[in-house]
């Protein structure tokens, strides 16, 4: 069915029934591939500037392997998030050239060499060492999307003297992703010191009344510094994509 649609579209273009711009617009929303248990959106990068990123959590290897295989055939960059070590190791063995980023819990495969194609620097800050898995998910995703990524970890408000000397370097960034659990204060502090877009990421790290990330989420949403944007709990991928789209605007 897709081939017939494409042929008809090309015939209409050839006969001047439609223009080039209309043809491109049609192609942006045309193709997906139905695997029965998943429908892969191969043209998401054309529409949005970001390839489809597969959530590995909850998927079996019997599902993941064909998904990655078909995406490898169609996409320049394959990203599968939230994978445990066992699944990551299996995909790395199944797909030579792929890489499992253990800290980020993310598998990636590129058909072309990595290139930096986005302007400016993207800085990732993590309040504590326990926040690093989410920060690394954001950092690796951003790097795969073509960003020059810098990191500063374990610089939370419990020892603010660790952050302050780094402010001049942080101000070189175009966008900052700030990751924090517990009370979630770091994004507000950074936003009050650095005049850059801040994407705040609450994590599920913390004792009792952190409520698995709800407390830092609410704290970030209630930041007294205007302009702080907040993504969902532990959503490093979402933060990286938001930062990517900001730099492309």
Buried (B, 14 or more C-beta within 10 A) or exposed (E): EEEEEBEEBEEBBEEEEBEEEEBEEBBEEEBBBEEEEBEBBBBBBBEBEBBBBBEBEEBEEEBBBBBBEBBBEBBEBBBBBBBEEEBBBBBBEEBEEBBBBBEBBBBBBBEEEEEEEBEBBBBBBBBBEBBBBBBBBBBBBBBBBBBBBBBBBBBBBEEEEBBEEEEEEBEEBBBBBBBBBBBBBBBBBBBEBBEBBBBBBBBBBBEEEBEBBBBBBEBBEEBEEEEBBBBEBBBBBBBBBBBBBBBBE
